[in-house]
Amino acid sequence: MKTELNPGETVLKSSNANLQRGAETPGGRLHLTDRRLIFESHAFNIQTGTSVVGLGEIVDAEPVWTLFLDAIPVMPNSLAVRTRDGAELRFVLFGRKTWRREILQAAGRPAA
């Protein structure tokens, strides 16, 4: 993990994932800590960088379809994480139901 943890912050879960960013879906690692959700892209992607969402900003996480060219449904293997400001991050990953449950639990949200 490249992102520095805050004092006392603990990593709860990490795995490979892709973040849908328009036409590109860069690969990387998704990390859930007891305070944040962190996506770190691999260096060889066109769109590189880190996306960080504080758990207090997360309002929902829902299983969704992976979209080709941001419009055409391809496969039901993504997780959409929605924030208070209306943003949506779509992660393509394995075990999306488990990820959903653990993200919502860490964020103090009910996982109905």
C-alpha positions in Angstrom: 0.0 0.0 0.0 1.5 3.3 -1.1 -1.0 5.6 0.8 0.3 6.5 4.2 -2.1 5.5 7.0 -3.1 8.1 9.6 -2.0 7.4 13.2 -4.1 4.6 14.6 -5.7 3.7 11.2 -6.0 0.0 10.5 -6.4 -1.8 7.1 -9.5 -4.1 7.2 -9.4 -5.5 3.7 -7.4 -5.2 0.5 -7.8 -6.8 -3.0 -7.2 -6.2 -6.7 -9.9 -4.0 -8.3 -10.5 -1.8 -11.3 -12.1 1.7 -11.0 -14.4 2.6 -13.9 -13.3 6.1 -15.1 -15.2 6.8 -18.3 -13.8 4.8 -21.2 -10.9 3.5 -19.2 -11.1 1.1 -16.2 -7.6 1.3 -14.6 -6.5 -1.6 -12.5 -5.1 -1.3 -9.0 -5.7 -2.2 -5.4 -8.7 -1.3 -3.3 -8.1 -0.9 0.5 -10.7 -0.6 3.2 -9.5 0.9 6.4 -11.4 1.7 9.6 -11.5 5.3 8.3 -11.3 5.4 4.5 -11.8 3.6 1.2 -8.7 3.9 -0.9 -8.1 3.0 -4.5 -4.5 3.0 -5.8 -4.1 2.5 -9.5 -1.1 0.6 -11.0 1.6 2.9 -12.5 1.2 1.6 -16.0 -2.4 2.8 -16.5 -3.2 5.9 -18.6 -5.2 7.4 -15.7 -3.1 6.9 -12.6 -3.4 8.1 -9.1 -5.2 7.5 -5.8 -8.9 8.0 -5.0 -9.8 8.3 -1.3 -13.2 8.5 0.3 -13.7 9.0 4.0 -16.1 6.4 5.5 -18.3 9.2 6.8 -18.9 10.4 3.2 -20.3 7.0 2.1 -24.1 6.8 2.0 -24.5 3.5 0.0 -22.8 0.7 -1.8 -24.8 -1.4 -4.4 -23.9 -4.3 -6.7 -24.2 -3.0 -10.3 -23.2 -4.0 -13.9 -19.8 -3.2 -15.3 -20.3 -0.8 -18.2 -18.4 -0.7 -21.5 -17.7 2.8 -22.7 -19.6 4.0 -19.6 -22.9 3.0 -21.1 -23.2 -0.6 -22.3 -23.8 -3.3 -19.6 -21.3 -6.1 -19.9 -21.2 -8.1 -16.7 -22.7 -8.0 -13.2 -19.5 -7.8 -11.3 -19.1 -4.2 -10.1 -19.9 -2.3 -6.9 -21.1 1.3 -6.9 -20.1 3.3 -3.9 -22.1 6.5 -3.5 -21.1 9.5 -1.4 -22.9 12.4 0.3 -22.0 14.8 -2.5 -23.6 12.6 -5.1 -20.4 11.1 -6.5 -20.3 7.5 -7.5 -17.2 5.3 -7.7 -17.7 2.0 -9.6 -15.3 -0.8 -8.7 -14.9 -4.0 -10.7 -13.9 -6.7 -8.2 -14.4 -10.2 -7.0 -16.6 -10.7 -3.9 -18.6 -7.5 -4.4 -21.3 -8.6 -1.9 -18.7 -9.2 0.8 -17.1 -5.9 0.0 -20.4 -4.1 0.1 -21.2 -5.6 3.5 -17.8 -4.7 4.9 -17.8 -1.2 3.5 -21.2 -0.4 4.9 -20.4 -1.9 8.2 -17.2 0.1 8.5 -19.1 3.2 7.5 -21.8 2.6 10.2 -24.5 2.1 7.6 -27.0 -0.7 7.6 -26.5 -3.4 4.9 -30.1 -4.3 4.2 
